[in-house]
Amino acid sequence: MLDLLMLILASVGALAFGILAAYAILRAGFALMRAPQLRQPLVKPQPQVVRLS
């Protein structure tokens, strides 16, 4: 019975570790993709005058 419990707990632990590792890898990847955008200065759009004739 103890062997079965250890097997179940090891399976749940491995699943949790895999999910957390994948989450960390994806967070790092998206942070690296977003980094160049933060270096560019923010440009506010200039209002344009529309002339109606």
PDBQT receptor file of N, H, CA, C and O in Angstrom, charges set to zero:
ATOM      1  N   MET A   1       0.823  -1.198   0.000  1.00  0.00    +0.000 N 
ATOM      2  CA  MET A   1       0.000   0.000   0.000  1.00  0.00    +0.000 C 
ATOM      3  C   MET A   1       0.871   1.268   0.000  1.00  0.00    +0.000 C 
ATOM      4  O   MET A   1       0.549   2.254  -0.661  1.00  0.00    +0.000 OA
ATOM      5  N   LEU A   2       1.963   1.221   0.743  1.00  0.00    +0.000 N 
ATOM      6  H   LEU A   2       2.225   0.419   1.280  1.00  0.00    +0.000 HD
ATOM      7  CA  LEU A   2       2.866   2.362   0.795  1.00  0.00    +0.000 C 
ATOM      8  C   LEU A   2       3.507   2.608  -0.567  1.00  0.00    +0.000 C 
ATOM      9  O   LEU A   2       3.725   3.756  -0.953  1.00  0.00    +0.000 OA
ATOM     10  N   ASP A   3       3.806   1.544  -1.290  1.00  0.00    +0.000 N 
ATOM     11  H   ASP A   3       3.629   0.611  -0.977  1.00  0.00    +0.000 HD
ATOM     12  CA  ASP A   3       4.394   1.702  -2.625  1.00  0.00    +0.000 C 
ATOM     13  C   ASP A   3       3.431   2.416  -3.582  1.00  0.00    +0.000 C 
ATOM     14  O   ASP A   3       3.843   3.270  -4.367  1.00  0.00    +0.000 OA
ATOM     15  N   LEU A   4       2.168   2.061  -3.508  1.00  0.00    +0.000 N 
ATOM     16  H   LEU A   4       1.834   1.366  -2.870  1.00  0.00    +0.000 HD
ATOM     17  CA  LEU A   4       1.168   2.697  -4.359  1.00  0.00    +0.000 C 
ATOM     18  C   LEU A   4       1.034   4.187  -4.023  1.00  0.00    +0.000 C 
ATOM     19  O   LEU A   4       0.935   5.026  -4.919  1.00  0.00    +0.000 OA
ATOM     20  N   LEU A   5       1.033   4.503  -2.739  1.00  0.00    +0.000 N 
ATOM     21  H   LEU A   5       1.114   3.822  -2.011  1.00  0.00    +0.000 HD
ATOM     22  CA  LEU A   5       0.941   5.902  -2.322  1.00  0.00    +0.000 C 
ATOM     23  C   LEU A   5       2.158   6.699  -2.800  1.00  0.00    +0.000 C 
ATOM     24  O   LEU A   5       2.016   7.824  -3.278  1.00  0.00    +0.000 OA
ATOM     25  N   MET A   6       3.330   6.126  -2.673  1.00  0.00    +0.000 N 
ATOM     26  H   MET A   6       3.446   5.212  -2.285  1.00  0.00    +0.000 HD
ATOM     27  CA  MET A   6       4.541   6.807  -3.133  1.00  0.00    +0.000 C 
ATOM     28  C   MET A   6       4.522   6.990  -4.647  1.00  0.00    +0.000 C 
ATOM     29  O   MET A   6       4.964   8.025  -5.146  1.00  0.00    +0.000 OA
ATOM     30  N   LEU A   7       4.021   6.013  -5.377  1.00  0.00    +0.000 N 
ATOM     31  H   LEU A   7       3.662   5.173  -4.971  1.00  0.00    +0.000 HD
ATOM     32  CA  LEU A   7       3.928   6.118  -6.825  1.00  0.00    +0.000 C 
ATOM     33  C   LEU A   7       2.967   7.235  -7.230  1.00  0.00    +0.000 C 
ATOM     34  O   LEU A   7       3.256   8.005  -8.146  1.00  0.00    +0.000 OA
ATOM     35  N   ILE A   8       1.844   7.318  -6.559  1.00  0.00    +0.000 N 
ATOM     36  H   ILE A   8       1.609   6.692  -5.815  1.00  0.00    +0.000 HD
ATOM     37  CA  ILE A   8       0.862   8.361  -6.866  1.00  0.00    +0.000 C 
ATOM     38  C   ILE A   8       1.432   9.738  -6.536  1.00  0.00    +0.000 C 
ATOM     39  O   ILE A   8       1.298  10.668  -7.332  1.00  0.00    +0.000 OA
ATOM     40  N   LEU A   9       2.064   9.876  -5.375  1.00  0.00    +0.000 N 
ATOM     41  H   LEU A   9       2.172   9.121  -4.729  1.00  0.00    +0.000 HD
ATOM     42  CA  LEU A   9       2.628  11.165  -4.995  1.00  0.00    +0.000 C 
ATOM     43  C   LEU A   9       3.772  11.574  -5.915  1.00  0.00    +0.000 C 
ATOM     44  O   LEU A   9       3.919  12.757  -6.225  1.00  0.00    +0.000 OA
ATOM     45  N   ALA A  10       4.575  10.626  -6.352  1.00  0.00    +0.000 N 
ATOM     46  H   ALA A  10       4.455   9.666  -6.100  1.00  0.00    +0.000 HD
ATOM     47  CA  ALA A  10       5.658  10.940  -7.273  1.00  0.00    +0.000 C 
ATOM     48  C   ALA A  10       5.094  11.386  -8.631  1.00  0.00    +0.000 C 
ATOM     49  O   ALA A  10       5.637  12.293  -9.262  1.00  0.00    +0.000 OA
ATOM     50  N   SER A  11       4.020  10.755  -9.069  1.00  0.00    +0.000 N 
ATOM     51  H   SER A  11       3.580  10.018  -8.556  1.00  0.00    +0.000 HD
ATOM     52  CA  SER A  11       3.395  11.146 -10.338  1.00  0.00    +0.000 C 
ATOM     53  C   SER A  11       2.822  12.554 -10.256  1.00  0.00    +0.000 C 
ATOM     54  O   SER A  11       2.994  13.346 -11.183  1.00  0.00    +0.000 OA
ATOM     55  N   VAL A  12       2.150  12.872  -9.169  1.00  0.00    +0.000 N 
ATOM     56  H   VAL A  12       2.010  12.229  -8.416  1.00  0.00    +0.000 HD
ATOM     57  CA  VAL A  12       1.582  14.210  -8.996  1.00  0.00    +0.000 C 
ATOM     58  C   VAL A  12       2.699  15.245  -8.896  1.00  0.00    +0.000 C 
ATOM     59  O   VAL A  12       2.585  16.330  -9.467  1.00  0.00    +0.000 OA
ATOM     60  N   GLY A  13       3.772  14.927  -8.183  1.00  0.00    +0.000 N 
ATOM     61  H   GLY A  13       3.864  14.046  -7.719  1.00  0.00    +0.000 HD
ATOM     62  CA  GLY A  13       4.898  15.847  -8.064  1.00  0.00    +0.000 C 
ATOM     63  C   GLY A  13       5.572  16.093  -9.398  1.00  0.00    +0.000 C 
ATOM     64  O   GLY A  13       5.931  17.229  -9.707  1.00  0.00    +0.000 OA
ATOM     65  N   ALA A  14       5.751  15.054 -10.192  1.00  0.00    +0.000 N 
ATOM     66  H   ALA A  14       5.459  14.131  -9.941  1.00  0.00    +0.000 HD
ATOM     67  CA  ALA A  14       6.369  15.211 -11.505  1.00  0.00    +0.000 C 
ATOM     68  C   ALA A  14       5.479  16.034 -12.429  1.00  0.00    +0.000 C 
ATOM     69  O   ALA A  14       5.978  16.840 -13.214  1.00  0.00    +0.000 OA
ATOM     70  N   LEU A  15       4.177  15.841 -12.343  1.00  0.00    +0.000 N 
ATOM     71  H   LEU A  15       3.771  15.186 -11.705  1.00  0.00    +0.000 HD
ATOM     72  CA  LEU A  15       3.249  16.618 -13.154  1.00  0.00    +0.000 C 
ATOM     73  C   LEU A  15       3.300  18.093 -12.766  1.00  0.00    +0.000 C 
ATOM     74  O   LEU A  15       3.338  18.966 -13.633  1.00  0.00    +0.000 OA
ATOM     75  N   ALA A  16       3.302  18.366 -11.471  1.00  0.00    +0.000 N 
ATOM     76  H   ALA A  16       3.272  17.657 -10.767  1.00  0.00    +0.000 HD
ATOM     77  CA  ALA A  16       3.362  19.753 -11.005  1.00  0.00    +0.000 C 
ATOM     78  C   ALA A  16       4.684  20.404 -11.414  1.00  0.00    +0.000 C 
ATOM     79  O   ALA A  16       4.706  21.558 -11.842  1.00  0.00    +0.000 OA
ATOM     80  N   PHE A  17       5.779  19.665 -11.282  1.00  0.00    +0.000 N 
ATOM     81  H   PHE A  17       5.762  18.727 -10.934  1.00  0.00    +0.000 HD
ATOM     82  CA  PHE A  17       7.078  20.212 -11.672  1.00  0.00    +0.000 C 
ATOM     83  C   PHE A  17       7.105  20.513 -13.173  1.00  0.00    +0.000 C 
ATOM     84  O   PHE A  17       7.632  21.549 -13.578  1.00  0.00    +0.000 OA
ATOM     85  N   GLY A  18       6.558  19.646 -13.989  1.00  0.00    +0.000 N 
ATOM     86  H   GLY A  18       6.129  18.805 -13.660  1.00  0.00    +0.000 HD
ATOM     87  CA  GLY A  18       6.534  19.860 -15.433  1.00  0.00    +0.000 C 
ATOM     88  C   GLY A  18       5.708  21.073 -15.815  1.00  0.00    +0.000 C 
ATOM     89  O   GLY A  18       6.102  21.845 -16.688  1.00  0.00    +0.000 OA
ATOM     90  N   ILE A  19       4.568  21.245 -15.169  1.00  0.00    +0.000 N 
ATOM     91  H   ILE A  19       4.247  20.617 -14.460  1.00  0.00    +0.000 HD
ATOM     92  CA  ILE A  19       3.717  22.400 -15.473  1.00  0.00    +0.000 C 
ATOM     93  C   ILE A  19       4.411  23.687 -15.063  1.00  0.00    +0.000 C 
ATOM     94  O   ILE A  19       4.399  24.662 -15.815  1.00  0.00    +0.000 OA
ATOM     95  N   LEU A  20       5.021  23.706 -13.871  1.00  0.00    +0.000 N 
ATOM     96  H   LEU A  20       5.030  22.914 -13.260  1.00  0.00    +0.000 HD
ATOM     97  CA  LEU A  20       5.703  24.919 -13.418  1.00  0.00    +0.000 C 
ATOM     98  C   LEU A  20       6.939  25.219 -14.272  1.00  0.00    +0.000 C 
ATOM     99  O   LEU A  20       7.238  26.385 -14.531  1.00  0.00    +0.000 OA
ATOM    100  N   ALA A  21       7.647  24.196 -14.705  1.00  0.00    +0.000 N 
ATOM    101  H   ALA A  21       7.403  23.250 -14.494  1.00  0.00    +0.000 HD
ATOM    102  CA  ALA A  21       8.810  24.416 -15.562  1.00  0.00    +0.000 C 
ATOM    103  C   ALA A  21       8.385  24.980 -16.921  1.00  0.00    +0.000 C 
ATOM    104  O   ALA A  21       9.029  25.891 -17.442  1.00  0.00    +0.000 OA
ATOM    105  N   ALA A  22       7.319  24.452 -17.489  1.00  0.00    +0.000 N 
ATOM    106  H   ALA A  22       6.796  23.713 -17.066  1.00  0.00    +0.000 HD
ATOM    107  CA  ALA A  22       6.825  24.965 -18.770  1.00  0.00    +0.000 C 
ATOM    108  C   ALA A  22       6.347  26.408 -18.625  1.00  0.00    +0.000 C 
ATOM    109  O   ALA A  22       6.573  27.231 -19.512  1.00  0.00    +0.000 OA
ATOM    110  N   TYR A  23       5.692  26.713 -17.520  1.00  0.00    +0.000 N 
ATOM    111  H   TYR A  23       5.508  26.045 -16.799  1.00  0.00    +0.000 HD
ATOM    112  CA  TYR A  23       5.235  28.086 -17.274  1.00  0.00    +0.000 C 
ATOM    113  C   TYR A  23       6.425  29.040 -17.180  1.00  0.00    +0.000 C 
ATOM    114  O   TYR A  23       6.389  30.133 -17.745  1.00  0.00    +0.000 OA
ATOM    115  N   ALA A  24       7.473  28.634 -16.472  1.00  0.00    +0.000 N 
ATOM    116  H   ALA A  24       7.502  27.746 -16.013  1.00  0.00    +0.000 HD
ATOM    117  CA  ALA A  24       8.657  29.491 -16.333  1.00  0.00    +0.000 C 
ATOM    118  C   ALA A  24       9.352  29.700 -17.680  1.00  0.00    +0.000 C 
ATOM    119  O   ALA A  24       9.805  30.806 -17.976  1.00  0.00    +0.000 OA
ATOM    120  N   ILE A  25       9.436  28.658 -18.487  1.00  0.00    +0.000 N 
ATOM    121  H   ILE A  25       9.067  27.760 -18.246  1.00  0.00    +0.000 HD
ATOM    122  CA  ILE A  25      10.070  28.778 -19.808  1.00  0.00    +0.000 C 
ATOM    123  C   ILE A  25       9.268  29.719 -20.703  1.00  0.00    +0.000 C 
ATOM    124  O   ILE A  25       9.846  30.552 -21.402  1.00  0.00    +0.000 OA
ATOM    125  N   LEU A  26       7.947  29.592 -20.688  1.00  0.00    +0.000 N 
ATOM    126  H   LEU A  26       7.478  28.916 -20.120  1.00  0.00    +0.000 HD
ATOM    127  CA  LEU A  26       7.117  30.476 -21.504  1.00  0.00    +0.000 C 
ATOM    128  C   LEU A  26       7.189  31.920 -21.021  1.00  0.00    +0.000 C 
ATOM    129  O   LEU A  26       7.230  32.841 -21.836  1.00  0.00    +0.000 OA
ATOM    130  N   ARG A  27       7.205  32.132 -19.696  1.00  0.00    +0.000 N 
ATOM    131  H   ARG A  27       7.172  31.384 -19.034  1.00  0.00    +0.000 HD
ATOM    132  CA  ARG A  27       7.322  33.507 -19.172  1.00  0.00    +0.000 C 
ATOM    133  C   ARG A  27       8.629  34.136 -19.617  1.00  0.00    +0.000 C 
ATOM    134  O   ARG A  27       8.658  35.298 -20.022  1.00  0.00    +0.000 OA
ATOM    135  N   ALA A  28       9.720  33.365 -19.541  1.00  0.00    +0.000 N 
ATOM    136  H   ALA A  28       9.697  32.422 -19.212  1.00  0.00    +0.000 HD
ATOM    137  CA  ALA A  28      11.022  33.897 -19.956  1.00  0.00    +0.000 C 
ATOM    138  C   ALA A  28      11.032  34.186 -21.456  1.00  0.00    +0.000 C 
ATOM    139  O   ALA A  28      11.575  35.206 -21.881  1.00  0.00    +0.000 OA
ATOM    140  N   GLY A  29      10.450  33.319 -22.249  1.00  0.00    +0.000 N 
ATOM    141  H   GLY A  29      10.010  32.491 -21.904  1.00  0.00    +0.000 HD
ATOM    142  CA  GLY A  29      10.409  33.533 -23.693  1.00  0.00    +0.000 C 
ATOM    143  C   GLY A  29       9.621  34.765 -24.069  1.00  0.00    +0.000 C 
ATOM    144  O   GLY A  29      10.062  35.547 -24.911  1.00  0.00    +0.000 OA
ATOM    145  N   PHE A  30       8.455  34.955 -23.458  1.00  0.00    +0.000 N 
ATOM    146  H   PHE A  30       8.097  34.319 -22.774  1.00  0.00    +0.000 HD
ATOM    147  CA  PHE A  30       7.658  36.133 -23.770  1.00  0.00    +0.000 C 
ATOM    148  C   PHE A  30       8.321  37.406 -23.249  1.00  0.00    +0.000 C 
ATOM    149  O   PHE A  30       8.190  38.464 -23.866  1.00  0.00    +0.000 OA
ATOM    150  N   ALA A  31       9.028  37.320 -22.127  1.00  0.00    +0.000 N 
ATOM    151  H   ALA A  31       9.135  36.461 -21.626  1.00  0.00    +0.000 HD
ATOM    152  CA  ALA A  31       9.745  38.497 -21.626  1.00  0.00    +0.000 C 
ATOM    153  C   ALA A  31      10.866  38.885 -22.586  1.00  0.00    +0.000 C 
ATOM    154  O   ALA A  31      11.118  40.072 -22.793  1.00  0.00    +0.000 OA
ATOM    155  N   LEU A  32      11.535  37.906 -23.169  1.00  0.00    +0.000 N 
ATOM    156  H   LEU A  32      11.331  36.942 -23.001  1.00  0.00    +0.000 HD
ATOM    157  CA  LEU A  32      12.588  38.211 -24.135  1.00  0.00    +0.000 C 
ATOM    158  C   LEU A  32      12.013  38.798 -25.421  1.00  0.00    +0.000 C 
ATOM    159  O   LEU A  32      12.644  39.655 -26.040  1.00  0.00    +0.000 OA
ATOM    160  N   MET A  33      10.838  38.356 -25.829  1.00  0.00    +0.000 N 
ATOM    161  H   MET A  33      10.326  37.660 -25.326  1.00  0.00    +0.000 HD
ATOM    162  CA  MET A  33      10.227  38.912 -27.030  1.00  0.00    +0.000 C 
ATOM    163  C   MET A  33       9.720  40.333 -26.791  1.00  0.00    +0.000 C 
ATOM    164  O   MET A  33       9.715  41.150 -27.712  1.00  0.00    +0.000 OA
ATOM    165  N   ARG A  34       9.294  40.633 -25.561  1.00  0.00    +0.000 N 
ATOM    166  H   ARG A  34       9.298  39.969 -24.814  1.00  0.00    +0.000 HD
ATOM    167  CA  ARG A  34       8.749  41.942 -25.249  1.00  0.00    +0.000 C 
ATOM    168  C   ARG A  34       9.840  42.970 -24.975  1.00  0.00    +0.000 C 
ATOM    169  O   ARG A  34       9.579  44.166 -25.104  1.00  0.00    +0.000 OA
ATOM    170  N   ALA A  35      11.038  42.562 -24.605  1.00  0.00    +0.000 N 
ATOM    171  H   ALA A  35      11.249  41.590 -24.500  1.00  0.00    +0.000 HD
ATOM    172  CA  ALA A  35      12.103  43.472 -24.198  1.00  0.00    +0.000 C 
ATOM    173  C   ALA A  35      12.466  44.520 -25.248  1.00  0.00    +0.000 C 
ATOM    174  O   ALA A  35      12.619  45.680 -24.867  1.00  0.00    +0.000 OA
ATOM    175  N   PRO A  36      12.616  44.209 -26.537  1.00  0.00    +0.000 N 
ATOM    176  CA  PRO A  36      12.976  45.260 -27.498  1.00  0.00    +0.000 C 
ATOM    177  C   PRO A  36      11.913  46.349 -27.622  1.00  0.00    +0.000 C 
ATOM    178  O   PRO A  36      12.254  47.491 -27.929  1.00  0.00    +0.000 OA
ATOM    179  N   GLN A  37      10.672  46.045 -27.401  1.00  0.00    +0.000 N 
ATOM    180  H   GLN A  37      10.395  45.117 -27.151  1.00  0.00    +0.000 HD
ATOM    181  CA  GLN A  37       9.622  47.046 -27.500  1.00  0.00    +0.000 C 
ATOM    182  C   GLN A  37       9.725  48.062 -26.375  1.00  0.00    +0.000 C 
ATOM    183  O   GLN A  37       9.344  49.218 -26.559  1.00  0.00    +0.000 OA
ATOM    184  N   LEU A  38      10.230  47.659 -25.216  1.00  0.00    +0.000 N 
ATOM    185  H   LEU A  38      10.539  46.720 -25.067  1.00  0.00    +0.000 HD
ATOM    186  CA  LEU A  38      10.319  48.573 -24.095  1.00  0.00    +0.000 C 
ATOM    187  C   LEU A  38      11.448  49.583 -24.284  1.00  0.00    +0.000 C 
ATOM    188  O   LEU A  38      11.403  50.665 -23.698  1.00  0.00    +0.000 OA
ATOM    189  N   ARG A  39      12.439  49.260 -25.072  1.00  0.00    +0.000 N 
ATOM    190  H   ARG A  39      12.476  48.381 -25.548  1.00  0.00    +0.000 HD
ATOM    191  CA  ARG A  39      13.566  50.155 -25.285  1.00  0.00    +0.000 C 
ATOM    192  C   ARG A  39      13.216  51.320 -26.203  1.00  0.00    +0.000 C 
ATOM    193  O   ARG A  39      13.868  52.362 -26.141  1.00  0.00    +0.000 OA
ATOM    194  N   GLN A  40      12.218  51.172 -27.041  1.00  0.00    +0.000 N 
ATOM    195  H   GLN A  40      11.688  50.325 -27.092  1.00  0.00    +0.000 HD
ATOM    196  CA  GLN A  40      11.838  52.230 -27.967  1.00  0.00    +0.000 C 
ATOM    197  C   GLN A  40      11.069  53.309 -27.212  1.00  0.00    +0.000 C 
ATOM    198  O   GLN A  40      10.237  52.994 -26.361  1.00  0.00    +0.000 OA
ATOM    199  N   PRO A  41      11.337  54.576 -27.513  1.00  0.00    +0.000 N 
ATOM    200  CA  PRO A  41      10.579  55.630 -26.830  1.00  0.00    +0.000 C 
ATOM    201  C   PRO A  41       9.121  55.620 -27.269  1.00  0.00    +0.000 C 
ATOM    202  O   PRO A  41       8.797  55.325 -28.420  1.00  0.00    +0.000 OA
ATOM    203  N   LEU A  42       8.273  55.943 -26.341  1.00  0.00    +0.000 N 
ATOM    204  H   LEU A  42       8.536  56.183 -25.407  1.00  0.00    +0.000 HD
ATOM    205  CA  LEU A  42       6.850  55.981 -26.660  1.00  0.00    +0.000 C 
ATOM    206  C   LEU A  42       6.548  57.259 -27.431  1.00  0.00    +0.000 C 
ATOM    207  O   LEU A  42       6.891  58.355 -26.988  1.00  0.00    +0.000 OA
ATOM    208  N   VAL A  43       5.914  57.118 -28.571  1.00  0.00    +0.000 N 
ATOM    209  H   VAL A  43       5.635  56.227 -28.931  1.00  0.00    +0.000 HD
ATOM    210  CA  VAL A  43       5.585  58.256 -29.422  1.00  0.00    +0.000 C 
ATOM    211  C   VAL A  43       4.080  58.480 -29.353  1.00  0.00    +0.000 C 
ATOM    212  O   VAL A  43       3.283  57.591 -29.652  1.00  0.00    +0.000 OA
ATOM    213  N   LYS A  44       3.718  59.693 -28.951  1.00  0.00    +0.000 N 
ATOM    214  H   LYS A  44       4.366  60.415 -28.709  1.00  0.00    +0.000 HD
ATOM    215  CA  LYS A  44       2.296  60.012 -28.895  1.00  0.00    +0.000 C 
ATOM    216  C   LYS A  44       1.843  60.473 -30.277  1.00  0.00    +0.000 C 
ATOM    217  O   LYS A  44       2.551  61.242 -30.927  1.00  0.00    +0.000 OA
ATOM    218  N   PRO A  45       0.698  60.028 -30.729  1.00  0.00    +0.000 N 
ATOM    219  CA  PRO A  45       0.219  60.460 -32.049  1.00  0.00    +0.000 C 
ATOM    220  C   PRO A  45      -0.125  61.945 -32.025  1.00  0.00    +0.000 C 
ATOM    221  O   PRO A  45      -0.697  62.449 -31.058  1.00  0.00    +0.000 OA
ATOM    222  N   GLN A  46       0.229  62.625 -33.091  1.00  0.00    +0.000 N 
ATOM    223  H   GLN A  46       0.694  62.215 -33.876  1.00  0.00    +0.000 HD
ATOM    224  CA  GLN A  46      -0.048  64.054 -33.214  1.00  0.00    +0.000 C 
ATOM    225  C   GLN A  46      -1.439  64.242 -33.815  1.00  0.00    +0.000 C 
ATOM    226  O   GLN A  46      -1.798  63.558 -34.773  1.00  0.00    +0.000 OA
ATOM    227  N   PRO A  47      -2.220  65.163 -33.258  1.00  0.00    +0.000 N 
ATOM    228  CA  PRO A  47      -3.549  65.411 -33.844  1.00  0.00    +0.000 C 
ATOM    229  C   PRO A  47      -3.424  66.050 -35.215  1.00  0.00    +0.000 C 
ATOM    230  O   PRO A  47      -2.537  66.870 -35.450  1.00  0.00    +0.000 OA
ATOM    231  N   GLN A  48      -4.305  65.675 -36.102  1.00  0.00    +0.000 N 
ATOM    232  H   GLN A  48      -5.026  65.009 -35.911  1.00  0.00    +0.000 HD
ATOM    233  CA  GLN A  48      -4.296  66.218 -37.452  1.00  0.00    +0.000 C 
ATOM    234  C   GLN A  48      -5.551  67.031 -37.683  1.00  0.00    +0.000 C 
ATOM    235  O   GLN A  48      -6.631  66.701 -37.192  1.00  0.00    +0.000 OA
ATOM    236  N   VAL A  49      -5.385  68.092 -38.435  1.00  0.00    +0.000 N 
ATOM    237  H   VAL A  49      -4.508  68.360 -38.834  1.00  0.00    +0.000 HD
ATOM    238  CA  VAL A  49      -6.523  68.959 -38.746  1.00  0.00    +0.000 C 
ATOM    239  C   VAL A  49      -7.175  68.461 -40.022  1.00  0.00    +0.000 C 
ATOM    240  O   VAL A  49      -6.513  68.254 -41.039  1.00  0.00    +0.000 OA
ATOM    241  N   VAL A  50      -8.462  68.276 -39.952  1.00  0.00    +0.000 N 
ATOM    242  H   VAL A  50      -8.999  68.445 -39.126  1.00  0.00    +0.000 HD
ATOM    243  CA  VAL A  50      -9.230  67.828 -41.118  1.00  0.00    +0.000 C 
ATOM    244  C   VAL A  50     -10.005  69.040 -41.644  1.00  0.00    +0.000 C 
ATOM    245  O   VAL A  50     -10.773  69.660 -40.909  1.00  0.00    +0.000 OA
ATOM    246  N   ARG A  51      -9.798  69.365 -42.906  1.00  0.00    +0.000 N 
ATOM    247  H   ARG A  51      -9.174  68.861 -43.503  1.00  0.00    +0.000 HD
ATOM    248  CA  ARG A  51     -10.486  70.501 -43.519  1.00  0.00    +0.000 C 
ATOM    249  C   ARG A  51     -11.623  69.991 -44.392  1.00  0.00    +0.000 C 
ATOM    250  O   ARG A  51     -11.421  69.181 -45.298  1.00  0.00    +0.000 OA
ATOM    251  N   LEU A  52     -12.793  70.470 -44.107  1.00  0.00    +0.000 N 
ATOM    252  H   LEU A  52     -12.958  71.127 -43.372  1.00  0.00    +0.000 HD
ATOM    253  CA  LEU A  52     -13.952  70.094 -44.884  1.00  0.00    +0.000 C 
ATOM    254  C   LEU A  52     -14.267  71.209 -45.878  1.00  0.00    +0.000 C 
ATOM    255  O   LEU A  52     -14.257  72.387 -45.518  1.00  0.00    +0.000 OA
ATOM    256  N   SER A  53     -14.543  70.845 -47.109  1.00  0.00    +0.000 N 
ATOM    257  H   SER A  53     -14.552  69.889 -47.401  1.00  0.00    +0.000 HD
ATOM    258  CA  SER A  53     -14.839  71.889 -48.097  1.00  0.00    +0.000 C 
ATOM    259  C   SER A  53     -16.255  71.747 -48.612  1.00  0.00    +0.000 C 
ATOM    260  O   SER A  53     -16.688  72.535 -49.453  1.00  0.00    +0.000 OA
TER     261      SER A  53
